[in-house]
């Protein structure tokens, strides 16, 4: 018996010479240039020669143990399905509350709150800067009164709450905690996630308020406060989603996300926190893009890299600190206004890649989101997409069913290697904060986005219904319209709150916050006092702005 690998290599070369190349010469159209969405070359065939199976234990292992390539839980979806967490919120708290109740009735298992731009930027609805944007891309939350309405009838001891909020994340979290107290829900039973990932806002999204250093202080203060008061809350969702939406490649999404994660861990340790006291509550948020196998490989590579970073770089001892737990959202940037029904197919494939990649929770976009906020019917269809995958497809019956695929394992290894190269360069620049302040991350994302757009415009990348298979019989009648009068209603409600609250209590709480901002006191206790006094979001943010300043981005060329 000879060496099996040498025998396979000889057989492959013979097949390539005698079968593949003659076939391609006869049918040249069969062999264009193949690559993934992220420009990674794809060979015509993958075999054991493309993956070193002798490294199985080091690179794959078993689910539930490091390096977690095959999943962070031993049984994955055989034991418990992912959380079906549909991102929703629009208009006023009353309207959004009705949508949340509807989705829970339809089988959703967790809430995901979308806030309007003024809330994300720390403005009250009556601020001139908020004019025309109130309730447009999410729900308007001005004070605790709005949060009380938003969560009315939602059992916070049984339903987890995820909030896509960053710069003022601590304030919105404390509003939820205050509502839980009013519902007599013990804070240790309160579960959910705040995005709280300000670094990717500087790099890819733009809803920042304060400069990086005070923003990092708010984040580490939140870690510290939650470790004592909200032990089941995920204090940050380190987000690659918006990095990918801005145009990054899959490898860049992994690298820039994990680099931000490293920066948060370093900041928390520098603030005096032991790594295993907060790392188990870190979570991540990734994009499920269109290249099916690349996305599956991306999730697996990210898990393996993070386990290595936490063990080797930060010497974490608790295995929970090594686990990359993540939420996934299907790619909004891939949705098309043309032929929006095609988006149902896109979202189904993207959701399936997230499930086969081992996600812990999932949002599926609605087919009409390239045109407007989703209607109730399209939101239900998006949820049903997850439910069909979960209960009818059979993909949940075994753990990591694509594990061992020569192509998937090869892609996983290549994505990991590319991401490591980016991480090394970011370290050489001084870390994620320095890389962002120098514009490096922004330039890399912009360059990747430009290359992708050029391929679409030149027909090298087909987008069905956009640059091929085009029709002109579009019907956009059944879209959700946000009532233009809601801004007036929200401002009137805000005025009423200001009239009804105790002004002395507000002044006292804001004065405490002012002193804490100057000193080194944890900011969440004075913020909680202000929240309970019904101080508005804008009032609290203005106090912090006086001492922290406002971020101005560098020019990126």
C-alpha positions in Angstrom: 0.0 0.0 0.0 1.4 3.4 -1.0 0.8 6.8 0.7 -3.0 7.4 0.3 -2.4 11.2 -0.1 0.1 10.6 -2.9 -2.3 8.2 -4.6 -5.1 10.7 -4.4 -2.9 13.5 -5.8 -1.8 11.3 -8.7 -5.5 10.4 -9.4 -6.5 14.0 -9.2 -3.8 15.1 -11.7 -4.8 12.3 -14.1 -8.5 13.5 -13.8 -7.5 17.1 -14.4 -5.4 16.2 -17.5 -7.6 13.5 -19.0 -11.1 14.7 -18.1 -11.4 18.3 -16.9 -9.1 20.1 -19.3 -10.4 18.4 -22.5 -13.9 19.1 -21.4 -13.2 22.8 -20.7 -11.4 23.2 -24.1 -14.6 21.9 -25.8 -16.9 24.0 -23.7 -15.0 27.2 -22.8 -18.2 28.8 -21.5 -18.1 26.3 -18.7 -15.0 27.9 -17.2 -15.4 31.6 -16.5 -13.5 33.2 -13.6 -15.2 31.9 -10.4 -14.9 33.7 -7.1 -16.9 34.3 -4.0 -18.7 37.6 -3.3 -15.6 38.5 -1.3 -13.3 37.9 -4.3 -11.8 34.6 -3.0 -11.0 32.3 -5.9 -13.0 29.1 -6.2 -11.5 26.0 -7.7 -13.7 23.7 -9.8 -13.4 20.8 -7.3 -12.4 20.3 -3.7 -11.0 17.1 -2.3 -9.2 15.9 0.8 -6.1 17.4 -0.7 -7.6 20.9 0.1 -8.0 20.3 3.8 -5.6 18.8 6.3 -7.8 16.3 8.1 -4.9 15.4 10.5 -5.5 18.8 12.2 -9.1 17.8 13.0 -8.9 18.1 16.8 -7.0 21.4 16.6 -9.1 23.0 13.9 -12.5 21.4 14.3 -12.9 19.3 17.4 -16.4 18.7 18.7 -19.3 21.0 19.3 -19.4 22.6 22.8 -15.6 22.5 23.3 -12.8 24.7 22.0 -12.1 25.8 19.3 -15.9 25.8 18.8 -15.7 25.7 15.0 -18.5 23.2 15.0 -20.7 25.2 17.4 -20.7 26.5 20.9 -23.2 24.0 22.4 -22.8 20.2 22.3 -26.3 19.6 20.8 -26.9 22.9 19.1 -30.4 23.0 17.6 -31.2 19.4 18.7 -31.4 20.8 22.2 -32.8 24.3 21.5 -33.6 26.3 18.4 -32.0 29.7 17.8 -34.0 32.7 19.1 -36.2 34.1 16.4 -35.8 37.8 17.0 -37.3 40.0 14.4 -36.0 43.6 14.4 -39.0 45.9 14.6 -39.9 49.4 15.6 -41.5 52.5 14.0 -43.4 55.6 14.8 -44.5 55.9 18.4 -44.1 53.5 21.3 -47.8 52.6 21.0 -47.5 51.5 17.4 -44.3 49.5 18.0 -45.8 47.8 21.1 -48.7 46.6 18.9 -46.2 45.2 16.3 -44.2 43.4 19.1 -47.3 41.8 20.5 -48.4 40.7 17.1 -45.0 39.1 16.4 -44.9 37.3 19.7 -48.4 35.9 19.0 -47.0 34.6 15.6 -44.3 32.7 17.4 -41.4 35.1 17.7 -39.3 34.2 20.7 -37.5 37.5 21.5 -37.8 41.2 20.8 -35.4 43.3 18.8 -36.0 47.0 19.0 -35.3 49.5 16.2 -34.9 53.1 17.3 -35.4 56.2 15.2 -32.4 58.3 14.2 -33.0 61.1 16.8 -33.0 58.5 19.6 -29.8 56.8 18.2 -28.1 60.2 18.1 -29.3 61.3 21.6 -31.8 64.0 20.5 -35.3 64.5 21.9 -38.1 64.5 19.4 -38.6 68.2 19.8 -35.0 69.1 19.1 -34.6 71.0 15.8 -32.1 68.4 14.7 -34.8 65.7 14.9 -37.2 67.4 12.6 -38.5 65.1 9.8 -36.8 62.0 11.3 -39.0 61.2 14.3 -40.3 57.6 14.1 -39.1 57.1 10.6 -36.6 54.2 10.8 -37.5 53.0 14.3 -39.4 54.0 17.4 -39.0 57.3 19.1 -38.0 57.0 22.8 -37.6 60.3 24.7 -38.0 59.2 28.3 -38.9 56.4 30.6 -42.6 57.1 29.8 -42.1 55.9 26.2 -40.2 52.8 27.3 -43.1 52.0 29.7 -45.5 52.1 26.7 -43.1 50.2 24.4 -42.9 47.3 26.8 -46.4 47.3 28.1 -47.7 43.8 28.4 -44.4 42.2 27.5 -43.3 39.7 30.2 -39.7 40.8 30.7 -39.0 37.7 32.9 -39.8 35.5 29.9 -39.0 37.6 26.7 -35.5 38.7 26.1 -35.0 42.2 24.6 -32.4 43.2 22.1 -31.8 46.8 21.3 -29.9 48.2 18.3 -28.6 51.3 20.2 -25.0 52.4 20.6 -23.9 55.9 21.7 -26.8 56.3 24.3 -27.0 52.5 24.9 -26.5 52.8 28.7 -29.5 55.1 29.0 -31.8 52.9 27.0 -30.7 49.8 28.9 -31.5 51.6 32.2 -34.9 52.5 30.9 -35.6 48.8 30.4 -34.3 48.0 33.9 -36.6 50.7 35.3 -39.6 49.2 33.5 -38.6 45.7 34.8 -38.7 47.0 38.3 -42.1 48.5 37.8 -43.2 45.0 36.5 -41.7 43.5 39.7 -39.3 41.5 37.6 -36.0 40.8 39.5 -33.1 42.3 37.6 -31.2 39.0 37.7 -34.1 37.5 35.5 -33.9 40.3 32.9 -32.2 39.1 29.8 -31.3 40.7 26.5 -28.7 42.6 24.6 -27.6 46.1 23.9 -25.5 46.6 20.8 -23.4 49.2 22.6 -20.7 48.9 19.9 -19.5 52.4 19.3 -16.3 51.6 17.3 -18.1 50.2 14.3 -20.2 53.5 14.3 -17.0 55.4 13.7 -16.0 53.0 11.0 -19.1 52.1 9.2 -22.5 53.5 10.4 -22.2 57.0 11.8 -24.6 57.1 14.8 -21.9 58.4 17.2 -22.1 61.2 19.7 -19.0 61.4 21.9 -15.3 60.9 21.0 -13.8 57.4 21.4 -12.3 57.7 24.8 -15.4 58.8 26.8 -17.5 56.4 24.7 -15.2 53.6 25.8 -15.7 54.8 29.4 -19.5 54.5 29.0 -19.1 51.0 27.7 -16.8 49.7 30.4 -19.0 51.4 33.1 -21.9 49.4 31.6 -19.9 46.2 31.8 -19.1 46.9 35.4 -22.6 47.9 36.4 -24.3 44.9 34.6 -21.9 42.4 36.2 -23.3 43.5 39.6 -26.9 44.2 38.7 -27.9 42.5 35.4 -25.9 39.2 35.4 -28.0 37.7 32.5 -27.7 40.7 30.2 -25.4 40.8 27.2 -23.6 44.1 27.7 -22.4 44.5 24.1 -23.1 43.0 20.7 -19.9 43.6 18.8 -21.2 44.1 15.3 -19.8 43.1 11.9 -23.3 43.5 10.4 -22.9 47.2 9.6 -19.3 46.8 8.5 -20.5 44.3 5.9 -23.5 46.5 5.0 -21.0 49.3 4.3 -19.3 47.1 1.7 -16.6 45.0 3.4 -15.6 41.5 2.4 -16.3 38.5 4.6 -12.7 38.4 5.8 -12.8 42.1 6.7 -16.1 41.6 8.5 -14.5 39.0 10.7 -11.2 40.9 11.3 -12.7 44.4 11.9 -15.3 42.9 14.2 -12.9 40.9 16.3 -10.4 43.8 16.4 -13.2 45.9 18.0 -13.8 43.0 20.4 -10.2 43.0 21.4 -10.3 46.8 22.0 -13.3 46.4 24.3 -11.7 43.6 26.3 -8.5 45.6 26.6 -10.5 48.7 27.8 -12.4 46.7 30.4 -9.2 45.1 31.7 -7.6 48.6 31.9 -10.7 49.7 33.9 -9.9 47.0 36.5 -12.3 44.3 35.4 -11.1 40.7 35.5 -11.5 39.2 32.0 -13.7 36.3 33.1 -16.0 38.6 35.0 -17.4 40.2 31.8 -16.2 38.2 28.8 -18.9 35.5 29.1 -21.5 38.3 28.5 -19.9 39.5 25.3 -21.9 38.8 22.2 -21.5 39.4 18.5 -23.7 40.4 15.5 -22.9 39.3 12.0 -24.3 39.7 8.5 -25.7 36.8 6.5 -24.7 37.8 2.9 -25.5 36.2 -0.4 -22.6 33.8 -1.0 -24.0 30.8 0.8 -20.9 28.6 1.5 -18.7 31.7 2.2 -21.1 32.8 4.9 -21.2 29.4 6.6 -17.4 29.3 6.6 -17.2 32.9 7.9 -19.2 32.1 11.0 -17.1 29.0 11.7 -13.8 30.9 11.2 -14.9 33.7 13.5 -15.7 31.3 16.3 -12.3 29.6 16.0 -10.4 32.9 15.9 -12.2 34.3 18.9 -11.6 31.2 21.0 -7.9 31.5 20.2 -7.8 35.3 21.0 -9.4 34.8 24.3 -7.2 31.9 25.4 -3.9 33.0 24.1 -4.0 36.8 24.2 -6.2 37.4 27.2 -5.5 34.2 29.2 -9.2 33.7 30.0 -9.8 30.6 32.0 -13.6 30.3 31.9 -14.6 28.4 28.7 -17.6 30.7 28.4 -15.2 33.5 27.8 -13.9 31.7 24.7 -17.3 31.2 23.1 -18.3 33.6 20.3 -22.1 33.8 20.7 -23.7 35.7 17.9 -26.9 37.1 16.5 -27.3 37.2 12.7 -29.4 39.4 10.4 -29.9 38.8 6.8 -28.2 41.3 4.5 -30.3 44.4 4.0 -27.9 45.7 1.4 -28.7 42.8 -0.9 -32.4 43.6 -1.0 -33.7 45.2 -4.2 -36.5 47.6 -4.8 -36.9 45.9 -8.2 -38.9 42.7 -8.1 -39.1 42.7 -4.3 -40.6 39.2 -4.2 -37.1 38.0 -5.2 -36.0 39.2 -1.8 -37.9 36.3 -0.2 -35.6 33.9 -1.9 -32.5 35.9 -1.0 -33.5 36.0 2.6 -34.2 32.3 2.8 -30.8 31.4 1.5 -29.1 33.9 3.8 -31.1 32.6 6.8 -30.2 29.0 6.0 -26.5 30.0 5.9 -26.7 31.5 9.3 -28.4 28.4 10.7 -25.9 26.1 9.1 -23.2 28.4 10.4 -24.4 28.0 14.0 -26.1 31.3 14.9 -27.7 31.8 18.4 -30.4 34.2 17.2 -31.7 35.4 13.8 -33.5 38.2 12.2 -34.9 37.7 8.7 -35.4 40.8 6.6 -38.8 41.5 5.0 -39.1 41.6 1.3 -40.3 45.2 1.1 -37.5 46.8 3.2 -35.7 48.2 0.2 -38.8 50.4 -0.3 -40.2 51.1 3.1 -40.6 49.8 6.7 -42.1 46.3 6.5 -45.8 45.8 6.5 -47.4 43.4 9.0 -47.9 40.8 6.3 -44.3 40.9 5.1 -42.9 40.8 8.6 -45.0 37.7 9.3 -43.6 36.1 6.1 -40.1 36.9 7.2 -40.7 35.1 10.5 -42.4 32.2 8.8 -39.2 31.8 6.7 -37.3 31.0 9.9 -40.0 28.7 11.2 -40.0 26.7 7.9 -36.2 26.3 8.2 -36.5 25.3 11.8 -39.4 22.8 11.7 -39.6 21.5 8.1 -36.1 21.6 6.4 -34.4 18.9 8.6 -31.2 21.0 8.9 -31.5 21.1 12.7 -31.4 17.4 13.2 -27.6 17.1 13.4 -24.8 19.5 14.5 -22.8 21.3 11.9 -24.0 19.2 8.9 -21.6 21.0 6.5 -18.6 20.2 8.7 -16.1 18.0 6.8 -17.1 19.5 3.4 -13.8 19.9 1.6 -14.9 23.2 0.2 -16.3 24.6 3.5 -13.3 23.6 5.5 -11.0 25.1 2.9 -13.0 28.3 2.8 -13.0 28.4 6.7 -9.2 28.1 6.8 -8.6 30.7 4.1 -11.0 33.2 5.7 -9.3 32.7 9.1 -5.9 33.3 7.5 -7.0 36.5 5.8 -8.7 37.8 8.9 -5.5 37.0 10.9 -3.5 39.1 8.4 -5.9 42.1 8.9 -5.7 41.7 12.7 -2.0 41.7 12.7 -1.9 44.9 10.7 -4.4 46.5 13.0 -2.2 45.6 16.0 0.8 47.2 14.2 -1.2 50.4 13.8 -1.9 50.4 17.6 -5.2 48.6 17.8 -8.8 49.2 16.5 -9.2 52.7 17.9 -6.0 53.9 16.3 -6.8 52.1 13.0 -10.2 53.8 12.9 -8.8 57.2 13.9 -6.2 56.9 11.1 -9.0 56.0 8.6 -7.5 52.6 7.8 -10.6 50.6 8.4 -12.9 53.0 6.6 -10.6 53.0 3.5 -10.5 49.2 3.4 -14.3 49.0 3.5 -14.7 51.7 0.9 -12.3 50.1 -1.5 -14.0 46.7 -1.2 -17.4 48.4 -1.7 -16.2 50.2 -4.8 -14.8 47.0 -6.4 -18.1 45.2 -5.8 -20.1 48.0 -7.3 -17.9 48.1 -10.3 -18.5 44.4 -10.9 -22.3 44.9 -10.8 -22.1 47.9 -13.2 -19.9 45.9 -15.6 -22.2 42.8 -15.4 -19.5 40.6 -13.8 -21.7 40.1 -10.7 -25.3 39.3 -11.6 -28.1 40.8 -9.4 -31.4 39.3 -10.6 -33.9 41.9 -11.6 -31.3 44.7 -11.4 -28.7 44.1 -14.1 -30.2 40.9 -15.6 -33.7 39.5 -16.0 -35.1 43.0 -15.7 -38.9 43.8 -15.9 -40.8 47.0 -15.8 -44.1 45.9 -14.2 -43.3 46.8 -10.6 -46.2 47.3 -8.2 -45.4 49.2 -5.0 -48.8 49.9 -3.7 -48.9 47.8 -0.5 -46.2 49.6 1.5 -46.2 50.8 5.0 -46.6 54.6 5.3 -45.5 56.3 8.5 -48.0 59.0 9.5 -46.5 62.4 9.1 -48.5 63.6 12.1 -46.7 61.3 14.5 -44.0 63.8 15.1 -46.5 66.3 16.4 -48.1 63.7 18.7 -44.7 62.6 20.0 -43.7 66.2 20.8 -47.0 66.8 22.6 -46.5 63.7 24.7 -43.0 64.8 25.5 -44.3 68.2 26.6 -46.8 66.5 28.8 -44.1 64.4 30.5 -42.1 67.6 31.3 -45.1 69.2 32.9 -46.0 66.2 35.0 -42.6 65.2 36.4 -40.9 66.5 39.5 -38.5 69.2 38.3 -36.5 69.1 41.5 -35.9 65.4 41.1 -34.7 65.9 37.6 -32.4 68.7 38.5 -30.9 66.7 41.4 -30.3 63.6 39.2 -28.7 65.7 36.3 -26.5 67.5 38.8 -25.3 64.1 40.1 -24.6 63.0 36.5 -22.7 66.2 35.9 -20.4 65.6 38.9 -19.9 61.9 37.9 -18.9 62.9 34.3 -16.1 65.1 35.7 -14.9 62.5 38.2 -14.3 58.8 37.9 -17.6 57.5 39.3 -19.5 54.9 37.4 -22.0 56.8 35.2 -24.8 54.3 35.3 -26.0 55.0 38.8 -26.6 58.7 38.2 -28.0 57.9 34.8 -30.5 55.5 36.4 -31.5 58.2 38.8 -32.2 60.6 35.9 -34.1 57.9 34.0 -36.4 57.3 37.0 -36.9 61.0 37.4 -38.2 61.1 33.8 -35.3 63.2 32.6 -35.3 63.0 28.8 -32.7 61.3 26.7 -31.6 64.6 25.2 -31.2 66.2 28.7 -28.9 63.4 29.8 -26.9 63.4 26.6 -26.4 67.2 26.8 -24.9 66.9 30.3 -22.4 64.4 29.0 -21.6 66.4 25.9 -20.6 69.4 28.1 -17.7 67.3 29.5 -17.1 64.7 26.8 -17.4 66.8 23.6 -18.8 65.7 20.3 -17.0 63.4 17.8 -15.9 64.8 14.4 -14.7 62.2 11.9 -11.4 62.4 10.1 -11.3 62.9 6.3 -10.9 59.6 4.6 -9.4 59.7 1.1 
